[in-house]
Structures are given as C-alpha cells and as structure tokens.
Amino acid sequence: MAGGRLPAGWTLEKVREVSGDGRAVALGADRVVRWVGGSGGDERLHPETILGFHRLCLVQPVGDEDWYMGSLNDDGSVDCWSAYGDLYEALRGL
C-alpha cells in the first residue's frame, strides 16, 4: 500500500535518484515491522516512515534516527535484518 510519508527534507524524486530505483514509493506505516537481525527473539519496531523498493524496504521507527533494511513479505509485514545510521547510506546500501 503506497501513500506513506517521506522523511523530512526528502522528495520521492531524490529517494529514487539516490537509490537508483525509479519505482521507489513511500509505503503506509500501518503494518507489522520486526527486527530479526539480532540474537534472541524478534523485536517489534513501530514505523514512522517506510520506503519501498520492490521487495526491499527501509524503515525508520518512531523516535529513532537509524534506518532499518528489510524485506516486504506477502502479507504486507516487514522483516528487517540490518541497520544504517542515515538515510543516504541506507539508500546506497540497497
């Protein structure tokens, strides 16, 4: 589901330019997002912003400056496995 918010200071065109994905979209944050990259159990993240790149996503949780990379599952949920300190770095890591 598209129609989500963009990070402050970013346009969709800029996200597409930096990522190299001309079909990148802002997704709605009303979905389950889990951090599965650590040891132990999965941790639930509360997304503020989600950017979609085909089957990959970048998620910024509420109150967190980091960006988490993950995969978009068939049910709309996201499983994240890596984290980046800023959006530009995360977009280049796609």
ABEGO torsion letter per residue (X at the ends): XBGBBBBBGBBAAAAAAAAGBAABBBBBABBBBBBAABBEBBBBBBBABBBBBEABBBBBBBGBABBBBBBBBAAGBBBBABBBABAAAAAAAX
